[in-house]
Amino acid sequence: MEQAFEHSMILVIANQGFSAEIMEAAKAAGATGGTVVHATGSGLENLETFFGMTLKPEKELIMILTQQSLRKGIMQAVMKAHGSGTDADAFVFSLPVDQVVGLTSQKSHKDRSV
């Protein structure tokens, strides 16, 4: 039996220095935020290309947790603006998320009285 997932984790791997622009594209497509992690490739000393892309060891990993219904649009927006052939040279993939604990929506934060 196939399980339906409400959320997806979108992972964007891009050249260093493009995370702000990538997040702008993602937000324009419905993302509410993301987490950026500085990343360094490992074990790639003898590998010049991967899936047709030239690899550079200094990367940024942008993680975007989103509703499943927004996943495709966000991924397409990021790739259109910052995908292969651009300076960011990003590639994107997503993973299903079966449970989210500890996060509240932005709406519930706005509804809280101080």
C-alpha positions in Angstrom: 0.0 0.0 0.0 1.4 3.4 -1.1 1.6 6.0 1.6 0.6 9.6 0.8 3.0 12.2 2.2 1.9 15.7 3.2 5.4 17.2 3.1 8.6 17.0 1.0 12.2 18.0 1.7 13.6 19.8 -1.3 17.4 19.7 -1.5 19.2 22.1 -3.7 23.0 21.8 -4.2 24.5 24.8 -5.8 27.8 26.7 -6.2 28.7 28.8 -3.2 27.3 32.3 -3.1 23.9 31.7 -4.7 21.7 30.7 -1.8 19.9 34.1 -1.4 18.9 34.1 -5.1 17.8 30.5 -5.0 15.7 31.2 -1.9 14.1 34.2 -3.7 13.1 31.9 -6.6 11.8 29.3 -4.2 9.8 31.9 -2.2 8.2 33.3 -5.4 6.9 29.7 -6.0 5.5 29.3 -2.5 8.3 28.3 -0.2 8.2 30.0 3.2 11.9 29.6 4.1 14.8 27.3 4.1 18.1 26.3 5.7 21.5 26.9 4.1 24.5 24.7 4.9 28.0 25.3 3.6 29.1 22.1 2.1 32.4 20.7 0.7 32.5 17.8 -1.7 34.3 14.7 -0.6 35.8 11.8 -2.6 35.6 13.7 -5.9 39.3 14.2 -6.5 39.4 12.0 -9.6 35.9 12.8 -10.8 35.5 15.9 -13.1 31.9 15.6 -14.0 28.8 14.1 -12.4 25.6 13.8 -14.5 27.2 16.1 -17.0 28.0 18.9 -14.5 31.5 20.0 -13.7 32.0 19.6 -10.0 33.4 22.3 -7.7 34.1 21.2 -4.2 32.7 24.3 -2.4 28.9 24.1 -2.5 25.8 25.3 -0.6 23.1 22.9 0.4 19.7 24.6 0.6 17.0 22.6 2.4 13.4 23.6 2.0 10.6 21.8 3.9 7.4 22.3 2.1 3.9 21.0 1.5 3.8 18.2 -1.1 1.4 20.3 -3.2 4.1 23.1 -3.6 7.1 20.8 -4.3 7.0 20.6 -8.1 6.5 24.3 -8.6 9.3 25.2 -6.2 11.7 22.8 -7.9 10.8 24.0 -11.3 11.3 27.7 -10.3 14.7 27.0 -8.8 15.9 25.1 -11.9 14.6 27.6 -14.3 16.4 30.5 -12.6 19.5 28.7 -11.3 19.9 25.3 -12.9 22.4 23.8 -15.2 24.2 26.3 -17.4 23.8 29.2 -14.9 26.5 30.5 -12.6 24.8 28.7 -9.6 24.8 25.4 -11.6 22.2 24.0 -9.1 20.6 20.6 -9.1 17.5 19.8 -7.1 15.9 16.6 -5.7 13.3 15.9 -3.2 12.5 13.4 -0.6 9.1 12.5 1.0 8.7 13.4 4.6 6.4 11.2 6.6 6.2 13.2 9.8 7.0 16.7 11.0 7.3 17.5 14.7 8.2 20.7 16.4 7.3 23.1 13.6 4.4 25.5 13.6 3.0 27.4 10.7 3.8 31.1 10.2 0.1 31.7 10.7 0.1 30.2 14.2 3.1 32.5 15.1 1.2 35.6 14.0 -1.9 34.5 16.0 0.0 34.3 19.3 -0.4 37.3 21.6 2.7 38.7 23.3 
